Amino acid sequence: MAERVKRPNIFKRFGMHIAKSWSELKKVSWPTFIEVLKNLAVVLVVVLFFIVVLTAFDSIFLWLYKLLLA
């Protein structure tokens, strides 16, 4: 029968996981505040555009629906 490999206890494994995760986070190229603001502006413009488009389609279809029922 094969011998079982003894693993470190749960707290040591958790600590190793946190250390490795922290090491990986140091390698990440984080955006600057200006880049975040630019991306936020793009997202807000796109969302507002789709709100206007969907509201327009909804109003048109509601008008057509009422026209068909009248």
Buried (B, 14 or more C-beta within 10 A) or exposed (E): EEEEEEEEEEEEEEEEEEEEEEEEEEEEEEEEEEEEEEEEEEEEEEEEEEEEEEEEEEEEEEEEEEEEEE
